[in-house]
Amino acid sequence: MTAPLSDELAGALISAPVATIRARAAADARFLRALARTALADGLPRPELRALNARNAARRVLDHARRMSSVIPAAADGVRPAEMAD
């Protein structure tokens, strides 16, 4: 779904991981929403179901990015999420 990281984006990953995660998630969500619009217009079977699945995937991508955005700064400060605690 996503292209490999370019050199400039790889540098941004080190310096601003939260911004990179959010930017990638926004791009993926845009792609999935466009896929939903295409599903409704392409004439293949069950377009409503395929569009719904694509929109739900976009929502899950954005939710995951929000969760990761809150975990990364805490991990950088040495705080471990409850699932990772010993």
N, CA, C and O atoms as a Maestro MAE file, in Angstrom:
{
 s_m_m2io_version
 :::
 2.0.0
}

f_m_ct {
 s_m_title
 :::
 protein
 m_atom[344] {
  # First column is atom index #
  i_m_mmod_type
  r_m_x_coord
  r_m_y_coord
  r_m_z_coord
  i_m_residue_number
  s_m_chain_name
  s_m_pdb_residue_name
  s_m_pdb_atom_name
  i_m_atomic_number
  :::
  1 25 0.825 -1.179 0.000 1 A "MET " " N  " 7
  2 3 0.000 0.000 0.000 1 A "MET " " CA " 6
  3 2 0.869 1.243 0.000 1 A "MET " " C  " 6
  4 15 0.521 2.222 -0.660 1 A "MET " " O  " 8
  5 25 1.981 1.244 0.710 2 A "THR " " N  " 7
  6 3 2.809 2.428 0.768 2 A "THR " " CA " 6
  7 2 4.118 2.176 0.041 2 A "THR " " C  " 6
  8 15 4.599 1.046 -0.041 2 A "THR " " O  " 8
  9 25 4.677 3.241 -0.477 3 A "ALA " " N  " 7
  10 3 5.947 3.149 -1.174 3 A "ALA " " CA " 6
  11 2 7.075 3.043 -0.157 3 A "ALA " " C  " 6
  12 15 6.906 3.443 0.995 3 A "ALA " " O  " 8
  13 25 8.216 2.515 -0.564 4 A "PRO " " N  " 7
  14 3 9.356 2.466 0.350 4 A "PRO " " CA " 6
  15 2 9.779 3.876 0.749 4 A "PRO " " C  " 6
  16 15 9.531 4.840 0.024 4 A "PRO " " O  " 8
  17 25 10.409 3.981 1.893 5 A "LEU " " N  " 7
  18 3 10.844 5.283 2.377 5 A "LEU " " CA " 6
  19 2 11.922 5.860 1.474 5 A "LEU " " C  " 6
  20 15 12.866 5.167 1.094 5 A "LEU " " O  " 8
  21 25 11.774 7.132 1.134 6 A "SER " " N  " 7
  22 3 12.819 7.801 0.379 6 A "SER " " CA " 6
  23 2 13.906 8.249 1.355 6 A "SER " " C  " 6
  24 15 13.724 8.172 2.570 6 A "SER " " O  " 8
  25 25 15.037 8.718 0.820 7 A "ASP " " N  " 7
  26 3 16.131 9.155 1.682 7 A "ASP " " CA " 6
  27 2 15.728 10.334 2.544 7 A "ASP " " C  " 6
  28 15 16.078 10.383 3.723 7 A "ASP " " O  " 8
  29 25 14.997 11.290 1.978 8 A "GLU " " N  " 7
  30 3 14.606 12.459 2.763 8 A "GLU " " CA " 6
  31 2 13.578 12.088 3.831 8 A "GLU " " C  " 6
  32 15 13.593 12.647 4.928 8 A "GLU " " O  " 8
  33 25 12.686 11.148 3.517 9 A "LEU " " N  " 7
  34 3 11.697 10.715 4.496 9 A "LEU " " CA " 6
  35 2 12.357 9.883 5.586 9 A "LEU " " C  " 6
  36 15 11.942 9.939 6.743 9 A "LEU " " O  " 8
  37 25 13.374 9.117 5.234 10 A "ALA " " N  " 7
  38 3 14.085 8.333 6.242 10 A "ALA " " CA " 6
  39 2 14.756 9.265 7.244 10 A "ALA " " C  " 6
  40 15 14.795 8.959 8.436 10 A "ALA " " O  " 8
  41 25 15.287 10.398 6.781 11 A "GLY " " N  " 7
  42 3 15.863 11.381 7.693 11 A "GLY " " CA " 6
  43 2 14.812 11.982 8.598 11 A "GLY " " C  " 6
  44 15 15.080 12.240 9.771 11 A "GLY " " O  " 8
  45 25 13.614 12.212 8.072 12 A "ALA " " N  " 7
  46 3 12.526 12.754 8.876 12 A "ALA " " CA " 6
  47 2 12.064 11.736 9.905 12 A "ALA " " C  " 6
  48 15 11.602 12.105 10.984 12 A "ALA " " O  " 8
  49 25 12.188 10.448 9.575 13 A "LEU " " N  " 7
  50 3 11.781 9.403 10.500 13 A "LEU " " CA " 6
  51 2 12.623 9.458 11.766 13 A "LEU " " C  " 6
  52 15 12.116 9.228 12.864 13 A "LEU " " O  " 8
  53 25 13.888 9.758 11.614 14 A "ILE " " N  " 7
  54 3 14.766 9.836 12.782 14 A "ILE " " CA " 6
  55 2 14.501 11.105 13.567 14 A "ILE " " C  " 6
  56 15 14.479 11.070 14.797 14 A "ILE " " O  " 8
  57 25 14.299 12.231 12.884 15 A "SER " " N  " 7
  58 3 14.165 13.503 13.578 15 A "SER " " CA " 6
  59 2 12.746 13.784 14.061 15 A "SER " " C  " 6
  60 15 12.572 14.438 15.089 15 A "SER " " O  " 8
  61 25 11.745 13.314 13.358 16 A "ALA " " N  " 7
  62 3 10.365 13.596 13.750 16 A "ALA " " CA " 6
  63 2 9.483 12.386 13.460 16 A "ALA " " C  " 6
  64 15 8.690 12.408 12.518 16 A "ALA " " O  " 8
  65 25 9.614 11.333 14.260 17 A "PRO " " N  " 7
  66 3 8.875 10.110 13.941 17 A "PRO " " CA " 6
  67 2 7.359 10.275 13.991 17 A "PRO " " C  " 6
  68 15 6.646 9.649 13.206 17 A "PRO " " O  " 8
  69 25 6.863 11.095 14.887 18 A "VAL " " N  " 7
  70 3 5.415 11.269 15.001 18 A "VAL " " CA " 6
  71 2 4.859 11.923 13.747 18 A "VAL " " C  " 6
  72 15 3.831 11.491 13.226 18 A "VAL " " O  " 8
  73 25 5.525 12.954 13.261 19 A "ALA " " N  " 7
  74 3 5.070 13.629 12.043 19 A "ALA " " CA " 6
  75 2 5.122 12.691 10.850 19 A "ALA " " C  " 6
  76 15 4.242 12.733 9.991 19 A "ALA " " O  " 8
  77 25 6.134 11.853 10.787 20 A "THR " " N  " 7
  78 3 6.256 10.909 9.688 20 A "THR " " CA " 6
  79 2 5.145 9.873 9.729 20 A "THR " " C  " 6
  80 15 4.558 9.550 8.696 20 A "THR " " O  " 8
  81 25 4.857 9.359 10.896 21 A "ILE " " N  " 7
  82 3 3.778 8.372 11.042 21 A "ILE " " CA " 6
  83 2 2.450 8.984 10.629 21 A "ILE " " C  " 6
  84 15 1.671 8.364 9.904 21 A "ILE " " O  " 8
  85 25 2.194 10.192 11.090 22 A "ARG " " N  " 7
  86 3 0.924 10.841 10.752 22 A "ARG " " CA " 6
  87 2 0.820 11.156 9.266 22 A "ARG " " C  " 6
  88 15 -0.250 11.006 8.676 22 A "ARG " " O  " 8
  89 25 1.913 11.588 8.660 23 A "ALA " " N  " 7
  90 3 1.893 11.892 7.226 23 A "ALA " " CA " 6
  91 2 1.659 10.631 6.403 23 A "ALA " " C  " 6
  92 15 0.888 10.648 5.443 23 A "ALA " " O  " 8
  93 25 2.316 9.544 6.772 24 A "ARG " " N  " 7
  94 3 2.129 8.287 6.052 24 A "ARG " " CA " 6
  95 2 0.693 7.791 6.220 24 A "ARG " " C  " 6
  96 15 0.083 7.315 5.262 24 A "ARG " " O  " 8
  97 25 0.155 7.900 7.432 25 A "ALA " " N  " 7
  98 3 -1.218 7.455 7.687 25 A "ALA " " CA " 6
  99 2 -2.218 8.292 6.887 25 A "ALA " " C  " 6
  100 15 -3.189 7.757 6.352 25 A "ALA " " O  " 8
  101 25 -1.982 9.594 6.805 26 A "ALA " " N  " 7
  102 3 -2.884 10.459 6.037 26 A "ALA " " CA " 6
  103 2 -2.846 10.081 4.558 26 A "ALA " " C  " 6
  104 15 -3.885 10.048 3.898 26 A "ALA " " O  " 8
  105 25 -1.662 9.797 4.040 27 A "ALA " " N  " 7
  106 3 -1.546 9.392 2.635 27 A "ALA " " CA " 6
  107 2 -2.250 8.055 2.392 27 A "ALA " " C  " 6
  108 15 -2.958 7.894 1.398 27 A "ALA " " O  " 8
  109 25 -2.055 7.107 3.295 28 A "ASP " " N  " 7
  110 3 -2.720 5.806 3.155 28 A "ASP " " CA " 6
  111 2 -4.236 5.944 3.245 28 A "ASP " " C  " 6
  112 15 -4.968 5.292 2.502 28 A "ASP " " O  " 8
  113 25 -4.704 6.793 4.155 29 A "ALA " " N  " 7
  114 3 -6.149 6.997 4.298 29 A "ALA " " CA " 6
  115 2 -6.734 7.639 3.035 29 A "ALA " " C  " 6
  116 15 -7.818 7.259 2.591 29 A "ALA " " O  " 8
  117 25 -6.022 8.606 2.460 30 A "ARG " " N  " 7
  118 3 -6.481 9.209 1.209 30 A "ARG " " CA " 6
  119 2 -6.574 8.164 0.104 30 A "ARG " " C  " 6
  120 15 -7.541 8.141 -0.658 30 A "ARG " " O  " 8
  121 25 -5.567 7.300 0.020 31 A "PHE " " N  " 7
  122 3 -5.582 6.244 -0.993 31 A "PHE " " CA " 6
  123 2 -6.776 5.312 -0.786 31 A "PHE " " C  " 6
  124 15 -7.463 4.962 -1.745 31 A "PHE " " O  " 8
  125 25 -7.023 4.913 0.454 32 A "LEU " " N  " 7
  126 3 -8.129 4.001 0.733 32 A "LEU " " CA " 6
  127 2 -9.482 4.646 0.465 32 A "LEU " " C  " 6
  128 15 -10.403 3.977 -0.004 32 A "LEU " " O  " 8
  129 25 -9.614 5.925 0.754 33 A "ARG " " N  " 7
  130 3 -10.872 6.613 0.458 33 A "ARG " " CA " 6
  131 2 -11.088 6.738 -1.047 33 A "ARG " " C  " 6
  132 15 -12.217 6.638 -1.527 33 A "ARG " " O  " 8
  133 25 -10.008 6.954 -1.786 34 A "ALA " " N  " 7
  134 3 -10.118 6.982 -3.249 34 A "ALA " " CA " 6
  135 2 -10.501 5.598 -3.773 34 A "ALA " " C  " 6
  136 15 -11.265 5.481 -4.731 34 A "ALA " " O  " 8
  137 25 -9.975 4.566 -3.149 35 A "LEU " " N  " 7
  138 3 -10.335 3.206 -3.516 35 A "LEU " " CA " 6
  139 2 -11.820 2.954 -3.258 35 A "LEU " " C  " 6
  140 15 -12.478 2.261 -4.033 35 A "LEU " " O  " 8
  141 25 -12.347 3.516 -2.170 36 A "ALA " " N  " 7
  142 3 -13.779 3.382 -1.874 36 A "ALA " " CA " 6
  143 2 -14.620 4.065 -2.951 36 A "ALA " " C  " 6
  144 15 -15.630 3.516 -3.392 36 A "ALA " " O  " 8
  145 25 -14.210 5.255 -3.371 37 A "ARG " " N  " 7
  146 3 -14.947 5.943 -4.435 37 A "ARG " " CA " 6
  147 2 -14.895 5.155 -5.735 37 A "ARG " " C  " 6
  148 15 -15.888 5.078 -6.459 37 A "ARG " " O  " 8
  149 25 -13.744 4.572 -6.032 38 A "THR " " N  " 7
  150 3 -13.596 3.770 -7.241 38 A "THR " " CA " 6
  151 2 -14.481 2.525 -7.174 38 A "THR " " C  " 6
  152 15 -15.074 2.124 -8.176 38 A "THR " " O  " 8
  153 25 -14.566 1.918 -5.995 39 A "ALA " " N  " 7
  154 3 -15.390 0.717 -5.841 39 A "ALA " " CA " 6
  155 2 -16.849 1.008 -6.156 39 A "ALA " " C  " 6
  156 15 -17.548 0.162 -6.714 39 A "ALA " " O  " 8
  157 25 -17.305 2.188 -5.806 40 A "LEU " " N  " 7
  158 3 -18.696 2.543 -6.084 40 A "LEU " " CA " 6
  159 2 -18.951 2.807 -7.564 40 A "LEU " " C  " 6
  160 15 -20.086 2.698 -8.028 40 A "LEU " " O  " 8
  161 25 -17.913 3.148 -8.296 41 A "ALA " " N  " 7
  162 3 -18.097 3.550 -9.695 41 A "ALA " " CA " 6
  163 2 -17.644 2.515 -10.716 41 A "ALA " " C  " 6
  164 15 -17.921 2.681 -11.904 41 A "ALA " " O  " 8
  165 25 -16.960 1.454 -10.301 42 A "ASP " " N  " 7
  166 3 -16.354 0.563 -11.285 42 A "ASP " " CA " 6
  167 2 -17.280 -0.507 -11.849 42 A "ASP " " C  " 6
  168 15 -16.921 -1.165 -12.825 42 A "ASP " " O  " 8
  169 25 -18.451 -0.700 -11.271 43 A "GLY " " N  " 7
  170 3 -19.399 -1.646 -11.828 43 A "GLY " " CA " 6
  171 2 -19.164 -3.096 -11.458 43 A "GLY " " C  " 6
  172 15 -19.892 -3.966 -11.935 43 A "GLY " " O  " 8
  173 25 -18.186 -3.388 -10.635 44 A "LEU " " N  " 7
  174 3 -17.948 -4.761 -10.195 44 A "LEU " " CA " 6
  175 2 -18.956 -5.140 -9.105 44 A "LEU " " C  " 6
  176 15 -19.624 -4.265 -8.554 44 A "LEU " " O  " 8
  177 25 -19.071 -6.431 -8.790 45 A "PRO " " N  " 7
  178 3 -20.072 -6.863 -7.803 45 A "PRO " " CA " 6
  179 2 -19.832 -6.282 -6.409 45 A "PRO " " C  " 6
  180 15 -18.697 -6.019 -6.013 45 A "PRO " " O  " 8
  181 25 -20.919 -6.091 -5.685 46 A "ARG " " N  " 7
  182 3 -20.954 -5.662 -4.283 46 A "ARG " " CA " 6
  183 2 -20.151 -4.380 -4.012 46 A "ARG " " C  " 6
  184 15 -19.284 -4.368 -3.139 46 A "ARG " " O  " 8
  185 25 -20.435 -3.319 -4.748 47 A "PRO " " N  " 7
  186 3 -19.645 -2.086 -4.581 47 A "PRO " " CA " 6
  187 2 -19.799 -1.455 -3.205 47 A "PRO " " C  " 6
  188 15 -18.837 -0.896 -2.679 47 A "PRO " " O  " 8
  189 25 -20.993 -1.533 -2.607 48 A "GLU " " N  " 7
  190 3 -21.198 -0.913 -1.289 48 A "GLU " " CA " 6
  191 2 -20.328 -1.589 -0.235 48 A "GLU " " C  " 6
  192 15 -19.747 -0.916 0.617 48 A "GLU " " O  " 8
  193 25 -20.236 -2.914 -0.287 49 A "LEU " " N  " 7
  194 3 -19.431 -3.649 0.683 49 A "LEU " " CA " 6
  195 2 -17.943 -3.346 0.514 49 A "LEU " " C  " 6
  196 15 -17.230 -3.148 1.498 49 A "LEU " " O  " 8
  197 25 -17.480 -3.310 -0.729 50 A "ARG " " N  " 7
  198 3 -16.068 -3.009 -0.962 50 A "ARG " " CA " 6
  199 2 -15.734 -1.584 -0.534 50 A "ARG " " C  " 6
  200 15 -14.665 -1.339 0.024 50 A "ARG " " O  " 8
  201 25 -16.641 -0.642 -0.791 51 A "ALA " " N  " 7
  202 3 -16.408 0.742 -0.380 51 A "ALA " " CA " 6
  203 2 -16.403 0.857 1.142 51 A "ALA " " C  " 6
  204 15 -15.580 1.570 1.716 51 A "ALA " " O  " 8
  205 25 -17.323 0.154 1.783 52 A "LEU " " N  " 7
  206 3 -17.366 0.173 3.249 52 A "LEU " " CA " 6
  207 2 -16.086 -0.392 3.837 52 A "LEU " " C  " 6
  208 15 -15.549 0.161 4.797 52 A "LEU " " O  " 8
  209 25 -15.591 -1.483 3.277 53 A "ASN " " N  " 7
  210 3 -14.342 -2.072 3.769 53 A "ASN " " CA " 6
  211 2 -13.170 -1.114 3.601 53 A "ASN " " C  " 6
  212 15 -12.325 -1.008 4.491 53 A "ASN " " O  " 8
  213 25 -13.109 -0.421 2.478 54 A "ALA " " N  " 7
  214 3 -12.016 0.529 2.244 54 A "ALA " " CA " 6
  215 2 -12.099 1.704 3.213 54 A "ALA " " C  " 6
  216 15 -11.078 2.142 3.743 54 A "ALA " " O  " 8
  217 25 -13.314 2.221 3.451 55 A "ARG " " N  " 7
  218 3 -13.460 3.327 4.403 55 A "ARG " " CA " 6
  219 2 -13.113 2.884 5.822 55 A "ARG " " C  " 6
  220 15 -12.492 3.639 6.570 55 A "ARG " " O  " 8
  221 25 -13.504 1.677 6.194 56 A "ASN " " N  " 7
  222 3 -13.153 1.163 7.520 56 A "ASN " " CA " 6
  223 2 -11.648 0.979 7.660 56 A "ASN " " C  " 6
  224 15 -11.084 1.248 8.721 56 A "ASN " " O  " 8
  225 25 -11.003 0.527 6.606 57 A "ALA " " N  " 7
  226 3 -9.546 0.385 6.643 57 A "ALA " " CA " 6
  227 2 -8.878 1.743 6.818 57 A "ALA " " C  " 6
  228 15 -7.906 1.864 7.563 57 A "ALA " " O  " 8
  229 25 -9.390 2.764 6.139 58 A "ALA " " N  " 7
  230 3 -8.837 4.120 6.296 58 A "ALA " " CA " 6
  231 2 -8.998 4.592 7.737 58 A "ALA " " C  " 6
  232 15 -8.082 5.188 8.303 58 A "ALA " " O  " 8
  233 25 -10.140 4.331 8.319 59 A "ARG " " N  " 7
  234 3 -10.380 4.722 9.709 59 A "ARG " " CA " 6
  235 2 -9.412 3.995 10.655 59 A "ARG " " C  " 6
  236 15 -8.882 4.598 11.588 59 A "ARG " " O  " 8
  237 25 -9.186 2.698 10.406 60 A "ARG " " N  " 7
  238 3 -8.275 1.932 11.260 60 A "ARG " " CA " 6
  239 2 -6.838 2.421 11.118 60 A "ARG " " C  " 6
  240 15 -6.100 2.465 12.103 60 A "ARG " " O  " 8
  241 25 -6.434 2.786 9.908 61 A "VAL " " N  " 7
  242 3 -5.082 3.318 9.679 61 A "VAL " " CA " 6
  243 2 -4.885 4.593 10.498 61 A "VAL " " C  " 6
  244 15 -3.860 4.758 11.160 61 A "VAL " " O  " 8
  245 25 -5.866 5.489 10.452 62 A "LEU " " N  " 7
  246 3 -5.751 6.746 11.199 62 A "LEU " " CA " 6
  247 2 -5.782 6.507 12.709 62 A "LEU " " C  " 6
  248 15 -5.044 7.159 13.448 62 A "LEU " " O  " 8
  249 25 -6.615 5.593 13.171 63 A "ASP " " N  " 7
  250 3 -6.657 5.279 14.603 63 A "ASP " " CA " 6
  251 2 -5.332 4.704 15.076 63 A "ASP " " C  " 6
  252 15 -4.844 5.056 16.150 63 A "ASP " " O  " 8
  253 25 -4.755 3.826 14.280 64 A "HIS " " N  " 7
  254 3 -3.474 3.232 14.658 64 A "HIS " " CA " 6
  255 2 -2.380 4.296 14.710 64 A "HIS " " C  " 6
  256 15 -1.541 4.283 15.611 64 A "HIS " " O  " 8
  257 25 -2.388 5.208 13.756 65 A "ALA " " N  " 7
  258 3 -1.395 6.290 13.758 65 A "ALA " " CA " 6
  259 2 -1.561 7.167 14.994 65 A "ALA " " C  " 6
  260 15 -0.568 7.596 15.582 65 A "ALA " " O  " 8
  261 25 -2.806 7.438 15.396 66 A "ARG " " N  " 7
  262 3 -3.018 8.226 16.619 66 A "ARG " " CA " 6
  263 2 -2.456 7.509 17.842 66 A "ARG " " C  " 6
  264 15 -1.808 8.122 18.691 66 A "ARG " " O  " 8
  265 25 -2.710 6.201 17.922 67 A "ARG " " N  " 7
  266 3 -2.180 5.443 19.061 67 A "ARG " " CA " 6
  267 2 -0.656 5.429 19.052 67 A "ARG " " C  " 6
  268 15 -0.026 5.622 20.092 67 A "ARG " " O  " 8
  269 25 -0.061 5.201 17.881 68 A "MET " " N  " 7
  270 3 1.396 5.184 17.786 68 A "MET " " CA " 6
  271 2 1.988 6.553 18.097 68 A "MET " " C  " 6
  272 15 3.066 6.642 18.684 68 A "MET " " O  " 8
  273 25 1.300 7.610 17.714 69 A "SER " " N  " 7
  274 3 1.787 8.961 17.989 69 A "SER " " CA " 6
  275 2 1.846 9.240 19.480 69 A "SER " " C  " 6
  276 15 2.687 10.019 19.929 69 A "SER " " O  " 8
  277 25 0.973 8.619 20.250 70 A "SER " " N  " 7
  278 3 1.010 8.845 21.698 70 A "SER " " CA " 6
  279 2 2.032 7.944 22.376 70 A "SER " " C  " 6
  280 15 2.515 8.275 23.458 70 A "SER " " O  " 8
  281 25 2.371 6.813 21.766 71 A "VAL " " N  " 7
  282 3 3.320 5.876 22.374 71 A "VAL " " CA " 6
  283 2 4.760 6.287 22.111 71 A "VAL " " C  " 6
  284 15 5.606 6.143 22.994 71 A "VAL " " O  " 8
  285 25 5.062 6.797 20.917 72 A "ILE " " N  " 7
  286 3 6.448 7.092 20.549 72 A "ILE " " CA " 6
  287 2 7.098 8.144 21.452 72 A "ILE " " C  " 6
  288 15 8.216 7.911 21.911 72 A "ILE " " O  " 8
  289 25 6.457 9.296 21.735 73 A "PRO " " N  " 7
  290 3 7.119 10.252 22.633 73 A "PRO " " CA " 6
  291 2 7.334 9.677 24.029 73 A "PRO " " C  " 6
  292 15 8.355 9.959 24.657 73 A "PRO " " O  " 8
  293 25 6.407 8.888 24.517 74 A "ALA " " N  " 7
  294 3 6.566 8.284 25.831 74 A "ALA " " CA " 6
  295 2 7.724 7.291 25.828 74 A "ALA " " C  " 6
  296 15 8.487 7.225 26.792 74 A "ALA " " O  " 8
  297 25 7.858 6.528 24.761 75 A "ALA " " N  " 7
  298 3 8.950 5.561 24.664 75 A "ALA " " CA " 6
  299 2 10.298 6.272 24.585 75 A "ALA " " C  " 6
  300 15 11.297 5.781 25.111 75 A "ALA " " O  " 8
  301 25 10.321 7.416 23.931 76 A "ALA " " N  " 7
  302 3 11.566 8.182 23.835 76 A "ALA " " CA " 6
  303 2 11.987 8.715 25.199 76 A "ALA " " C  " 6
  304 15 13.177 8.900 25.455 76 A "ALA " " O  " 8
  305 25 11.011 8.963 26.077 77 A "ASP " " N  " 7
  306 3 11.308 9.447 27.420 77 A "ASP " " CA " 6
  307 2 11.562 8.315 28.406 77 A "ASP " " C  " 6
  308 15 11.794 8.564 29.589 77 A "ASP " " O  " 8
  309 25 11.520 7.080 27.933 78 A "GLY " " N  " 7
  310 3 11.790 5.946 28.806 78 A "GLY " " CA " 6
  311 2 10.566 5.363 29.469 78 A "GLY " " C  " 6
  312 15 10.701 4.480 30.316 78 A "GLY " " O  " 8
  313 25 9.373 5.820 29.121 79 A "VAL " " N  " 7
  314 3 8.143 5.278 29.682 79 A "VAL " " CA " 6
  315 2 7.691 4.128 28.801 79 A "VAL " " C  " 6
  316 15 7.681 4.248 27.576 79 A "VAL " " O  " 8
  317 25 7.314 3.007 29.423 80 A "ARG " " N  " 7
  318 3 6.871 1.850 28.662 80 A "ARG " " CA " 6
  319 2 5.357 1.717 28.766 80 A "ARG " " C  " 6
  320 15 4.799 1.899 29.848 80 A "ARG " " O  " 8
  321 25 4.675 1.400 27.650 81 A "PRO " " N  " 7
  322 3 3.229 1.195 27.715 81 A "PRO " " CA " 6
  323 2 2.902 0.016 28.626 81 A "PRO " " C  " 6
  324 15 3.754 -0.835 28.880 81 A "PRO " " O  " 8
  325 25 1.667 -0.027 29.113 82 A "ALA " " N  " 7
  326 3 1.256 -1.060 30.055 82 A "ALA " " CA " 6
  327 2 1.427 -2.455 29.459 82 A "ALA " " C  " 6
  328 15 1.763 -3.387 30.190 82 A "ALA " " O  " 8
  329 25 1.205 -2.627 28.147 83 A "GLU " " N  " 7
  330 3 1.323 -3.952 27.539 83 A "GLU " " CA " 6
  331 2 2.779 -4.434 27.565 83 A "GLU " " C  " 6
  332 15 3.034 -5.638 27.559 83 A "GLU " " O  " 8
  333 25 3.728 -3.499 27.593 84 A "MET " " N  " 7
  334 3 5.137 -3.878 27.532 84 A "MET " " CA " 6
  335 2 5.789 -3.947 28.900 84 A "MET " " C  " 6
  336 15 6.943 -4.361 29.009 84 A "MET " " O  " 8
  337 25 5.083 -3.553 29.936 85 A "ALA " " N  " 7
  338 3 5.667 -3.533 31.275 85 A "ALA " " CA " 6
  339 2 5.952 -4.954 31.745 85 A "ALA " " C  " 6
  340 15 5.211 -5.883 31.426 85 A "ALA " " O  " 8
  341 25 7.014 -5.112 32.492 86 A "ASP " " N  " 7
  342 3 7.385 -6.450 33.003 86 A "ASP " " CA " 6
  343 2 6.565 -6.810 34.210 86 A "ASP " " C  " 6
  344 15 6.736 -7.892 34.772 86 A "ASP " " O  " 8
  :::
 }
 m_bond[343] {
  # First column is bond index #
  i_m_from
  i_m_to
  i_m_order
  :::
  1 1 2 1
  2 2 3 1
  3 3 4 2
  4 3 5 1
  5 5 6 1
  6 6 7 1
  7 7 8 2
  8 7 9 1
  9 9 10 1
  10 10 11 1
  11 11 12 2
  12 11 13 1
  13 13 14 1
  14 14 15 1
  15 15 16 2
  16 15 17 1
  17 17 18 1
  18 18 19 1
  19 19 20 2
  20 19 21 1
  21 21 22 1
  22 22 23 1
  23 23 24 2
  24 23 25 1
  25 25 26 1
  26 26 27 1
  27 27 28 2
  28 27 29 1
  29 29 30 1
  30 30 31 1
  31 31 32 2
  32 31 33 1
  33 33 34 1
  34 34 35 1
  35 35 36 2
  36 35 37 1
  37 37 38 1
  38 38 39 1
  39 39 40 2
  40 39 41 1
  41 41 42 1
  42 42 43 1
  43 43 44 2
  44 43 45 1
  45 45 46 1
  46 46 47 1
  47 47 48 2
  48 47 49 1
  49 49 50 1
  50 50 51 1
  51 51 52 2
  52 51 53 1
  53 53 54 1
  54 54 55 1
  55 55 56 2
  56 55 57 1
  57 57 58 1
  58 58 59 1
  59 59 60 2
  60 59 61 1
  61 61 62 1
  62 62 63 1
  63 63 64 2
  64 63 65 1
  65 65 66 1
  66 66 67 1
  67 67 68 2
  68 67 69 1
  69 69 70 1
  70 70 71 1
  71 71 72 2
  72 71 73 1
  73 73 74 1
  74 74 75 1
  75 75 76 2
  76 75 77 1
  77 77 78 1
  78 78 79 1
  79 79 80 2
  80 79 81 1
  81 81 82 1
  82 82 83 1
  83 83 84 2
  84 83 85 1
  85 85 86 1
  86 86 87 1
  87 87 88 2
  88 87 89 1
  89 89 90 1
  90 90 91 1
  91 91 92 2
  92 91 93 1
  93 93 94 1
  94 94 95 1
  95 95 96 2
  96 95 97 1
  97 97 98 1
  98 98 99 1
  99 99 100 2
  100 99 101 1
  101 101 102 1
  102 102 103 1
  103 103 104 2
  104 103 105 1
  105 105 106 1
  106 106 107 1
  107 107 108 2
  108 107 109 1
  109 109 110 1
  110 110 111 1
  111 111 112 2
  112 111 113 1
  113 113 114 1
  114 114 115 1
  115 115 116 2
  116 115 117 1
  117 117 118 1
  118 118 119 1
  119 119 120 2
  120 119 121 1
  121 121 122 1
  122 122 123 1
  123 123 124 2
  124 123 125 1
  125 125 126 1
  126 126 127 1
  127 127 128 2
  128 127 129 1
  129 129 130 1
  130 130 131 1
  131 131 132 2
  132 131 133 1
  133 133 134 1
  134 134 135 1
  135 135 136 2
  136 135 137 1
  137 137 138 1
  138 138 139 1
  139 139 140 2
  140 139 141 1
  141 141 142 1
  142 142 143 1
  143 143 144 2
  144 143 145 1
  145 145 146 1
  146 146 147 1
  147 147 148 2
  148 147 149 1
  149 149 150 1
  150 150 151 1
  151 151 152 2
  152 151 153 1
  153 153 154 1
  154 154 155 1
  155 155 156 2
  156 155 157 1
  157 157 158 1
  158 158 159 1
  159 159 160 2
  160 159 161 1
  161 161 162 1
  162 162 163 1
  163 163 164 2
  164 163 165 1
  165 165 166 1
  166 166 167 1
  167 167 168 2
  168 167 169 1
  169 169 170 1
  170 170 171 1
  171 171 172 2
  172 171 173 1
  173 173 174 1
  174 174 175 1
  175 175 176 2
  176 175 177 1
  177 177 178 1
  178 178 179 1
  179 179 180 2
  180 179 181 1
  181 181 182 1
  182 182 183 1
  183 183 184 2
  184 183 185 1
  185 185 186 1
  186 186 187 1
  187 187 188 2
  188 187 189 1
  189 189 190 1
  190 190 191 1
  191 191 192 2
  192 191 193 1
  193 193 194 1
  194 194 195 1
  195 195 196 2
  196 195 197 1
  197 197 198 1
  198 198 199 1
  199 199 200 2
  200 199 201 1
  201 201 202 1
  202 202 203 1
  203 203 204 2
  204 203 205 1
  205 205 206 1
  206 206 207 1
  207 207 208 2
  208 207 209 1
  209 209 210 1
  210 210 211 1
  211 211 212 2
  212 211 213 1
  213 213 214 1
  214 214 215 1
  215 215 216 2
  216 215 217 1
  217 217 218 1
  218 218 219 1
  219 219 220 2
  220 219 221 1
  221 221 222 1
  222 222 223 1
  223 223 224 2
  224 223 225 1
  225 225 226 1
  226 226 227 1
  227 227 228 2
  228 227 229 1
  229 229 230 1
  230 230 231 1
  231 231 232 2
  232 231 233 1
  233 233 234 1
  234 234 235 1
  235 235 236 2
  236 235 237 1
  237 237 238 1
  238 238 239 1
  239 239 240 2
  240 239 241 1
  241 241 242 1
  242 242 243 1
  243 243 244 2
  244 243 245 1
  245 245 246 1
  246 246 247 1
  247 247 248 2
  248 247 249 1
  249 249 250 1
  250 250 251 1
  251 251 252 2
  252 251 253 1
  253 253 254 1
  254 254 255 1
  255 255 256 2
  256 255 257 1
  257 257 258 1
  258 258 259 1
  259 259 260 2
  260 259 261 1
  261 261 262 1
  262 262 263 1
  263 263 264 2
  264 263 265 1
  265 265 266 1
  266 266 267 1
  267 267 268 2
  268 267 269 1
  269 269 270 1
  270 270 271 1
  271 271 272 2
  272 271 273 1
  273 273 274 1
  274 274 275 1
  275 275 276 2
  276 275 277 1
  277 277 278 1
  278 278 279 1
  279 279 280 2
  280 279 281 1
  281 281 282 1
  282 282 283 1
  283 283 284 2
  284 283 285 1
  285 285 286 1
  286 286 287 1
  287 287 288 2
  288 287 289 1
  289 289 290 1
  290 290 291 1
  291 291 292 2
  292 291 293 1
  293 293 294 1
  294 294 295 1
  295 295 296 2
  296 295 297 1
  297 297 298 1
  298 298 299 1
  299 299 300 2
  300 299 301 1
  301 301 302 1
  302 302 303 1
  303 303 304 2
  304 303 305 1
  305 305 306 1
  306 306 307 1
  307 307 308 2
  308 307 309 1
  309 309 310 1
  310 310 311 1
  311 311 312 2
  312 311 313 1
  313 313 314 1
  314 314 315 1
  315 315 316 2
  316 315 317 1
  317 317 318 1
  318 318 319 1
  319 319 320 2
  320 319 321 1
  321 321 322 1
  322 322 323 1
  323 323 324 2
  324 323 325 1
  325 325 326 1
  326 326 327 1
  327 327 328 2
  328 327 329 1
  329 329 330 1
  330 330 331 1
  331 331 332 2
  332 331 333 1
  333 333 334 1
  334 334 335 1
  335 335 336 2
  336 335 337 1
  337 337 338 1
  338 338 339 1
  339 339 340 2
  340 339 341 1
  341 341 342 1
  342 342 343 1
  343 343 344 2
  :::
 }
}
